[in-house]
Amino acid sequence: MRLLLDTHALLWFLEDDPQLSANARSAISDPSNQSYYSLVSIWEVSIKFSLGKLRTAYPLNAEFEDNLEEQGFLQCVPSFEDFAGVQHLPFHHNDPLDRLLISQAMSSKAHLISKDEVLNHYDVKCLW
């Protein structure tokens, strides 16, 4: 199964945060699943870090990327199709970064790992 992690799920997994559900942690840790992080999440972390709204155990640098790779995460780069797909999404959610993640999950046929229950209103499989 393909999994695309929402930003909070990615950070909580990396930091072994108990806020990540046992179900999500199990799915991400399952070697038969392919776990992806989106460059959208890296953008979101960068924005929140610069605004002082986020502190992580891992600074956003090459080591952060290396850690993702060591943990077995694959990179999901937003495509033109992903950006264009946002225009067809209903406005259940107004956050543009989350909307792009939804579009990515839909186009890549991935389950979206997210605590955000609003995402269940979209035609995307969510797992928490």
C-alpha positions as CSV (number, residue, x, y, z in Angstrom):
1,M,0.0,0.0,0.0
2,R,1.2,3.5,-0.8
3,L,1.1,6.0,2.1
4,L,1.5,9.7,1.9
5,L,2.1,11.3,5.2
6,D,0.6,14.7,6.2
7,T,3.2,17.0,7.7
8,H,2.2,16.4,11.3
9,A,2.2,12.6,10.9
10,L,5.7,12.8,9.3
11,L,7.1,14.8,12.2
12,W,5.4,12.8,14.8
13,F,6.7,9.6,13.3
14,L,10.3,10.9,13.1
15,E,10.1,12.2,16.7
16,D,8.4,9.1,18.1
17,D,5.6,11.4,19.3
18,P,2.8,9.6,21.1
19,Q,0.3,11.8,19.3
20,L,0.7,9.6,16.2
21,S,-1.9,6.8,16.4
22,A,-0.8,3.2,16.8
23,N,-2.6,2.4,13.6
24,A,-0.7,5.0,11.6
25,R,2.6,4.1,13.2
26,S,2.1,0.4,12.4
27,A,1.2,1.2,8.8
28,I,4.2,3.4,8.3
29,S,6.5,0.8,9.9
30,D,5.2,-2.0,7.9
31,P,7.9,-2.9,5.3
32,S,5.2,-4.1,2.8
33,N,4.0,-0.4,2.6
34,Q,5.7,2.4,0.7
35,S,5.8,5.5,2.8
36,Y,6.1,8.9,1.1
37,Y,6.7,12.4,2.3
38,S,5.7,15.3,0.1
39,L,7.9,18.3,-0.7
40,V,4.8,20.2,0.2
41,S,5.5,19.1,3.8
42,I,9.0,20.3,3.7
43,W,7.7,23.6,2.4
44,E,5.2,23.7,5.3
45,V,7.9,22.9,7.9
46,S,10.1,25.6,6.5
47,I,7.4,28.2,6.7
48,K,6.4,27.3,10.2
49,F,10.0,27.1,11.3
50,S,10.7,30.6,10.0
51,L,7.6,32.0,11.7
52,G,8.7,30.5,15.0
53,K,5.6,28.2,15.1
54,L,7.5,25.0,15.0
55,R,10.4,23.4,16.7
56,T,11.6,20.0,15.7
57,A,14.2,17.6,17.0
58,Y,15.7,17.7,13.5
59,P,16.7,21.0,11.9
60,L,15.6,21.3,8.3
61,N,18.8,20.6,6.5
62,A,20.6,17.8,4.6
63,E,20.6,15.7,7.8
64,F,16.8,15.9,7.9
65,E,16.7,14.6,4.3
66,D,19.2,11.9,5.1
67,N,17.1,10.9,8.2
68,L,14.0,10.6,6.0
69,E,15.9,8.3,3.6
70,E,17.3,6.2,6.4
71,Q,13.8,5.7,7.7
72,G,12.8,4.4,4.3
73,F,10.7,7.3,3.2
74,L,10.4,8.1,-0.5
75,Q,10.0,11.6,-1.8
76,C,6.8,12.6,-3.5
77,V,7.3,15.7,-5.8
78,P,4.2,17.6,-6.7
79,S,3.5,17.4,-10.4
80,F,1.6,19.8,-12.7
81,E,-1.3,17.4,-12.4
82,D,-1.3,17.7,-8.6
83,F,-1.3,21.5,-8.7
84,A,-4.0,21.5,-11.4
85,G,-6.1,19.0,-9.5
86,V,-6.5,21.4,-6.6
87,Q,-9.0,23.4,-8.7
88,H,-11.4,20.5,-8.8
89,L,-11.5,19.9,-5.0
90,P,-14.5,21.1,-3.1
91,F,-13.8,23.6,-0.3
92,H,-14.2,21.3,2.7
93,H,-10.7,22.4,3.7
94,N,-9.2,25.9,3.0
95,D,-5.6,25.2,3.7
96,P,-3.8,25.4,0.3
97,L,-1.0,23.1,1.5
98,D,-3.4,20.4,2.7
99,R,-5.4,20.7,-0.5
100,L,-2.2,20.0,-2.5
101,L,-1.5,17.0,-0.3
102,I,-5.0,15.7,-1.0
103,S,-4.5,16.2,-4.7
104,Q,-1.1,14.3,-4.5
105,A,-2.7,11.5,-2.6
106,M,-5.5,11.2,-5.2
107,S,-3.2,11.3,-8.2
108,S,-0.7,8.8,-6.7
109,K,-3.5,6.5,-5.4
110,A,-2.0,6.7,-1.9
111,H,-3.7,6.5,1.5
112,L,-3.2,9.8,3.3
113,I,-2.0,9.5,6.9
114,S,-3.5,12.3,8.8
115,K,-5.3,13.1,12.0
116,D,-7.3,15.9,10.2
117,E,-10.8,14.4,10.0
118,V,-11.9,17.1,7.4
119,L,-9.8,15.2,4.9
120,N,-12.3,12.3,5.1
121,H,-14.7,14.5,3.1
122,Y,-12.6,14.1,0.0
123,D,-12.3,11.2,-2.4
124,V,-9.1,10.0,-0.8
125,K,-8.5,7.1,1.5
126,C,-7.4,8.4,4.9
127,L,-5.8,6.3,7.6
128,W,-5.3,7.2,11.2
